[in-house]
Amino acid sequence: MTAPINPAWIAVDWGTSNVRAWAMSASGTVLAQAGSDKGMGGLDRAGFEPALLALVGDWLHGPTPLIACGMVGSRQGWVEAPYAAVPCPPLGAAMAIAPACDARLQVHVIPGVKQMHPADVMRGEETQIAGYLAQNKGWDGVICLPGTHTKWVHVSAGEIVSFQTFMTGELFATLATQTVLRHSIAADGWDEAAFESGLADAYARPEKLAGRLFSLRAEGLLHDLSGAAARARLSGLLIGAELASAKPYWLGQQIAVIGAGALARLYVAALAQHGAPATQVNAEAATLAGLTAAYRQLKG
């Protein structure tokens, strides 16, 4: 018979598409984990508590603190956790309390971070940044968080100073599946030389990006460019244009890249081509470290 899980607290990363939870000991050890596809995007406000109980109900044996980050704290989430304004520590504002009927749930939601000029916001990434800083005391530099909406974040003296968001991941998905390029881009496969070619072209001449994109279709029709090569070249073009625009952030800085393995590796490799070495950081580990830092801050 499996022993019951009896956590001191529960860590929750609640995004738009999915939710992940970890049963945690008081010292920060993971006792168990669970996940589902009940992300914020598919729930109304009344649906969050049932979705959470379905995920972690077996771990609850009395009032249990839950520390949650991500889109659960958005305007469309369980409870809106107001943004902290830069410059600020990544965990620089009081957590919001989500309303729960089940007395065992004590749900604390980490606020996002906002930048008034130029206007920008983040939710979830601040927790990963907090986790990285908790594990790298006194670190100053730039943190890149690749994903659907990639963030470049300037960090100094334990604070988020400024940041910029690029819709690179969303652009890739849209271009590959909802434009004329869908006829040319394979759903999988890779060509490293094509990626490096696209990266170099877009970094050198980012103003030509729109034309370079259509050339993927033309090269497929006229020169038999493979779907895998087109996929890799599209990724290179978009990341190259992003690096060119984000250059004021990363040039001459210490750089950490926090993200999923394959995508983060692309950014590390792209930066290395421009003489900018970057440290790759596991995204889940950074998230858990940030949620643990928030729990300890709550406990005082």
N, C-alpha and C positions, 0 to 999 in steps of 0.2 A: 504493500500500500504506500502510495506517495505521501510524503510528509507535507502538511499544509504550509503554504507560504505565509509568513507573518512579517511583513515589512514595517520598518520604522516610518517610512514615507514612500511615496510613489512619484516617479518622474514621468512626465508626459510631454511628447513632442507632437503637436496637433496641427497638421498642415491642411492645405486645401483639399488634397486628394486622399490622404491617409492619416492614421493616428498610430503612434507607437508608445508603449508604456513599459516601464521597468520597475519592478519591486526592488526597493533599495534598503540596505541596512543603514544603521545610524552612521557608520563609518564611510559609507559611499560604495559598498560592494553590491554588485547586481545579484539579486537572489533569483529572479525570474524575469522574463520579458514576454510581451504579447503585442500584437498589432492587428489592424483591420483596415478596410477601405472606407470606413466611416469618417471621411475627412469633412472639414468645415463646409466645403462646397456643396455637399449633398444633404446638409442638415438645416432645419430651422432651429430657432433658439430653444424650443422645447425638446429637441431631439438629442441634445448634447449629453444630458445626464443618463438617459437610457443607453446611449452608445458607450459611455464610459463604464457604466455598471456591467454591461455585457462583456466588456474587455477585462476589467479588474475586480469584479464583484467577489470572486473567490479569494482575493487577497485581503479583503476587508474584514477585520475581526473587532472593530471598534473605531472610534474617531481617528482618521488617518489623514495627515497632511498630504496633499498632492500639489506639486509644483509643475505648472504647465507653461509651455512657450509656443509661439507660432500663431497661426491665423485664428486660433480659438479666442484670442484677445482682440480681434478686429471688430469693426463696426457691425459686421454680419455674423460675428462669432457668438460664443456663449455669453460673454460679458466684454464690453469694450474697455480695454486697458489703455488709458491715455498715453500718448507718446511722451518720452523725455526728449528735450531739445539739446542738440549739440551746442557747445562741447559738454560732454557728460560721460561719466562712467557707463559701461554697457549695461549695468544693472543700477541705473542711477535714479530710478523713481520707485515709489511704493507699488507693490503688486496689488492688482485688483482681486476682489473676492467674487467668485462665480456663485450665483444662487443655486442651492441644491436642496432637494426635499429629503434625501436620505441623510440622516444625521451622521453617518460614518464618513461622509465626504466633506473635506475641508479643502476646497480647490482655490489655489492662489495662482493668478495668471501674470506672467512677466510682461511689462509694457514694452512696446517697440521704441524705436528712436526716430526722431524727425529732424530734418534740416530745412530751415525756412527759405534760405537763399543760397544756391538755387534749390527749389523745392524738391525734396526727396524723402522717402520713408523706408523703414525696414521693420520686419517682424520675424523673429526667429533667429536671424543672423546675429543679433546682439547677444543672444545666449551662447552661441558658438564662439563669438569674440571673447566673452567673459570667461568661457572655459579655457580658451587658449592662453589668455593672460593669467589665469589662475595657475596654469602649469608652466608659465614662462614669466616669472616675476621680473618687472622692470623692463620688459620688452617694448621697444619703440619701432615703428615702421609702418608698413602697409599690408593689410590683410585682404586677399582676394577670395571671394566666395562664389565660385562658379555655379551656375544653375539656370533655371528658367529665366530668372532675372539676376544677372551677375552683379555683385557689389564689389567696389574697390573702396577700402576704408582706411583712412589715415588715423593711426593710433599713437598717442604720445602721453607720457606720464599717467598711464592708466585710464585715459579718456579717449572716447571717439571724438576726433577733432572735426572731421568732415568726411563725406562719402559721396559716391556717385554710382548710380544703377544703370546697367546696360541690359536691354531686352534680347540679348544674343541668343539664349536658349529658345525663347519663344519664337524669335525670328526664324531660327533654323527649322523648328517643327512646322511653322506655318508655311515657309517657302517649300519645304520638302514634301508637304502633303496637301496643300491647298492652293497652289499656283501652278502655272504651266510647267514648272520644274518637277512636278510630281511624276511626269512621264520619263524623267531622266535620272532621278535620284533613287537608288536602291534603298530598301528598308533596313539593310544591314550590309556588312562587308566594309573593307577599309583598304586604302592605298596610301601608304606613308608619303611617298614622293608627291602625290597629288595634294595631300594636306600641306606639305611644306611649300609647294608652289603657290597655292592659294594664300597661305600665310604671308609669304614674301611679297606677293603682288599687292595685297590689300594694305599691308603695313607701309609699303613704299608709296602707294598712290590711293589712299582711302577715298578720295573724291571720285574715283572711277568704279566704286563698288557696284552701283546699279547696272552698269554695262557689263562688268565681269560676271555678275549673276546670270544675265541672259546668255552669256557665252557658254554656260554649262549646257543649256538646251541645244544651242547651235553645234557645239562640239560633239554632242551625242548623235545628232542627225548627220553631220558631215564627216566626222572623223572617228566615229565609233567609240567615243569616250564611254567607258563602262559605268554602270550604275554605282558600283562601289567607289570608283575613282571620283565620280561626280559628287558623291556623298562626302568623301573626305575633303575634296576641294572646296565645297560649300562651307564646311566647318572651318577650314583654313581661312577662307575669305572673311567670314564673319568675325572670327577671333582676331585675325590680323587687323581689321578695321577697328575693333575694340581696343586692342593694345596701342594702336596709334593715337586714339582719342584719350586713353587713360595714361599716356606716357608721363604727364606731369605728376601723376600719383606715384608710379613705381620707379621712375628713373632715379638711380642713386640711393635707393632705400633698401632696408631689410624687407624681405617679402615672405609672407606665409600664404599658402594656398590651402584653404579648407574646403573640402568637397568630396563627392563620390569619386572612387578610384580612377576610372577611365577618363572622365572629363577633367578632373584635377590634373592628371598626368599630361593632358594636352596643353593646359595652361603653363605648367612647369616647363615642358619642352619648348613651348613658344617663347617664354621669357628667356630661357637659356640661350636661344638663338640670338638674342639681343644683349647678351652679356649681363643678364639680370638673374642670378641664381635665386631660386625660391625653395622653401621648405614645404613639402607636402604634408598635410595634417588630415588624419582620419576624421570625417565629419561627425560620425556617431560618437566617437570618443570626446570630441570637442563639445557636442551638445550635452552629453552626460556630465562632463566637468562643469559646464555652465549652469545646468540645473542643480547640481550639487552645491555650487557656490551660492546660488539663490536660496537654497534650503538652509545653508549655514548662516546666511545673512538674516533669514527669517527667524532662526533660532537664537540669533544674537551671540 
